[in-house]
Amino acid sequence: MMKKILGTCLFLTVLPAGAVEVYKSDLLNLDIGGNIQLGVIKKESSDGDNSTTVFDNGSRLHFDFSGSVNPELKFRGFFEWYINAVARNSIDSYNIGHNALSLNDGRNEFMSLRQGFFAAEHSQWGELSIGKRIGAYSAVTSVTDRFNVYSALASSTYVFGDGGLSGTGRVDNGVFWNKAFDFNEHSLTVNLQGQFIDDTTELKDDDDMPVLDDDGNEVTLTAKGGEAASVIYAYDQDKFTFGLAYVNDEAEGQGIRISNPRAIAASFSSTMGDWYLSAVASHSEGMYQDSSDQIFEGKGYEVALSRDIGNWTPMLGWNHIEPDNYDIAEQNQASQYELDLIIITLNYNVPSLGFFAFIEGMVDNGKNADGSNSNDDYISVGMYYPF
């Protein structure tokens, strides 16, 4: 998962400390880098479904091309792939307690695209880019996406996979523009996004098999694209930031009750010395389902708190979802579903290497649709090493 995306600029991709500049000329720079993220995760469930597995937590490799036409105009090309280093389990293929709608519950292939885009940045007119990259919505919600494994589970960001099809996360087939306006210690960043796609996708289950409706037909989702916008205000180099975002996805389900999913979100973050605090509140429709697979409209909340103490970083987080209603679905039934997760983390950092090791637990206080406790608790240990 993403470790940190801060600042007021939507499209500043944070490169690992170990990225290597392999070529540089007056016209072109090329950096190659990435990271290895591996861990062991243990699940404990009240129904006895306990398991332990080694998993890939998002290892990746990137190529970053950039060059300046003149002092005002720069071009950039960026390609980044996930690398599944353990063959059988990646973070997306392991159920970690939330019910975001998903097109496919796993990355079984060795390599899969995480980002790929071309950008032109002008000092006066802002940055224009095309491709797959961090979107306008996630520029606001990412302030709480700081945990290693159990992160960004309630903000409607990483739904339908990585948020690519919904336009909320790393957006597929996107055209983006952003511009930062600076005023002394204040800045305001405007992010605009259009998504142009015409695609029908089959939904898959945990075994990578097609999901079937009651009549035995394959369940599909047809996407036509959508739009998103956000603004982020920052004071004194991110001492305080406030963000607002909106996204609309023109998508229709066949065999599943989805019609034009949408979401709004607001965020706050503050960096004060060694302390960091952030919060996100969101409201979405057609992004989540309860434990009985009913799709709902509802509110989500995320909070993250951390402090650097020498080489140690303890963190505490909360992710919560409350369904408002199920009126968007037909034949709905009464549901008491609630997602409520507490995340507790301790990182040990080696700044000279960019390396850190972690232990992270997730305590599940939520309820299933029938009112029973979900009680799926997890604990993970792992490491992050950039190259």
Helices and strands as residue ranges (DSSP letters): E 20-24, E 29-45, E 51-56, E 60-70, E 73-83, G 91-93, E 111-122, E 126-134, H 138-141, G 142-144, E 170-183, E 186-195, E 199-202, E 220-235, E 240-254, E 262-272, E 275-289, E 295-307, E 312-325, E 339-350, E 355-364, E 376-386
